[in-house]
Amino acid sequence: MLQEAMEVFRQMLQEKGDRLVLDEYVPKDGTYRIIKLTEDSYKIEKTLDIRYDRKNDEIIGKTDSIYDQVCYMDYYSKLLEMNKPIDAKKIIHSNNYLSLWMKKDSIKEQKLTEEILDSYYETLKNPEIKYAKKTKAKVLYEATEEELGKPNIQLIERIRKYVADKDIWEDLNFDQKDYIKIFFVLDNWEETQALYQCEGSRYLYPNIFNNNDFNEVESGNILGLPNDNMGMNAKKPYLANKTRKVAVPYLLDKNEAILQAKLFDYLMGFASKGKVNIYINSDHLWFRGYSNTEEPQGMRNGYFLRLKKGKEVEIHQGDMISDYNTKLTPPFCLKNGIGIPDKTLEKYDIQYNTFYDKLWKMKGVIDQTFFENKLSNNFFTEAKDIPITDGVLKRMLLESRDRLFAWFYKGCDENIAAFLDKISIDLIINSIGNGRVFLAQRQFNLRWSLIDYFNKDRGMELKMENVRKQLREKIDLKDEWEFMSGEEFGYAAGQMVSYLISRSKANNKPSSLVNPYLNAKNHDVIKRRLLQLYKKYNYDISHYPENRAEQIFTHIMSYIPKENEVLNKEMIAAGFTASSLIYVKKNQEGGEKL
């Protein structure tokens, strides 16, 4: 997938140049000072604080007139990684004599010594010293110097003198733990640009490969292991393929390695702003980045990359996107199949019979109802760092997130209906066991709405409506009647458990009391446990023929299941969580006790 992304990026770069990368570039938080070199001295031209405000998704300082110039100089002055510094002590983090970077505490704690500064500028005056002891690196630098020429010794010494004067630090606050970055510029910006690009390349070319020890020469070209998304060293011997003549995974020439490095710089710009989901359109040549809470737009076919920002940007997932459609056809309708009373819906401002025509809206409903808004921000969080104390909910999230991510972000909906069917009932039973009956009711509504959406022949909403309606009509009949199905028996059993628990005089009536019925193996176990519960609380049940509770209990105890009939635990849970038919006034839902 990386190669496909590189081909699209190559064409974009040919059209827009490095401006493509710079437009997404985000400098690290810190204070940026521009110092202009005059004919015989220097002057502090501008001091700018730059911060990325994650809460408001904006870069503080971006509106300043000099911001774009700062980005340009910053980009060409950065180290590829801290293991490839110019300063061996790693106090100075810049790569050329025109810039000087370090953490502010390095100044405050006097870590930046004259010895470190002298070594830094001596290395930049004579770069061959840095590469002299490593033959393959030396070859790369010699080719670089042949292309770029030797460093400007006079200018280096001039800047070195100004730094030694220490006036460049005037009026700076070093209390914060971010960066201080000094940039020297010429009077002419075009000349300054050319100089920064030249000196940035002087550092980049000899260091572009992961480790020059792996370099090979083929047809006069130097090939090496690229430095991005890959690390091979003595601490990672398992990455080498010992059975091959060339043990490294793959080799690129310098130009391809530079292209790949720019691609990763481009991706880092997205990741720095939290845009870790990258969509690549090869037909129209664009990259678009979205955060975990942003809906992808305009993507039908192409490629997907999932990023993670650490010290460097990492690609953790890559995939091909095929026929990704964020519009739901037909729209999804969320219905009140469990029958939550209107008064309750009004109290909590919950809307049912609502249509959603966007996959992203369905994602929001599933996250909110099934996962209590813990899914969207934890698709890739380490399990130990997920802030969920409910063990079952956490397990369900971990089991579900890969499948749901593939559906929501890449349109991979294969077997998603069966998967949602499975996890939703586990989540519902867990909610009931935790005493969260109202949550379980809403989860039932979402579960049945999803089943009906994906399986037109299941008719869960109509089935539940019929079961409840038939049972309600029967318990008011004076004539003989019987359960017409295992679903009706299960629903009645759940209603009876809920009713009997309600007769308890105890202050605490946990919903977990239904667990023995949800864990029952067959109908006989249900009957036996209901009889025990009935004996416990029947002192508070009036005995007369029309009593609804006794009507239901009598018919449960006399029910004979069909051969090979499986106990419907979902209906037991539904009956338990639904509003009680025993307490409903005739011809009116939501009434008081009879």
Secondary structure by P-SEA (a helix, b strand, c coil): caaaaaaaaaaaaaaccaaaaaaaccccbbbbbbbbbccccccccbbbbbbbcccccccccccccaaaaaaaaaaaacccccccccccccccccccccbbbbcaaaaaaccccaaaaaaaaaaaacccccccccaaaaaaaaaaaaaccccaaaaaaaaaaaaaaccccccccccccbbbbbbbbcccaaaaaaaaaaaaaaacccccccccccccccccbbbbbbcccccccccccccccccccccccccccaaaaaaaaaaaaaaaaaaaacccbbbbbccccbbbbbccccccccccbbbbbbbbbcccccccbbbbbcccccccccbbbbcccccccaaaaaaaccccccccccaaaaaaaaaaacccccccccccccccccccccaaaaaaaaacaaaaaaaaccccccaaaaaaaaaaaaaaaaaaaacaaaaaaaaaaaaaaaaaaaccccaaaaaaaaaaaaaaaaaacccbbbbccaaaaaaaaaaaaaaaaaacccccccccccccccccccaaaaaaaaaaaaaacccccccccccaaaaaaaaaaaccccccccccaaaaaaaaaccccccccccccccccc
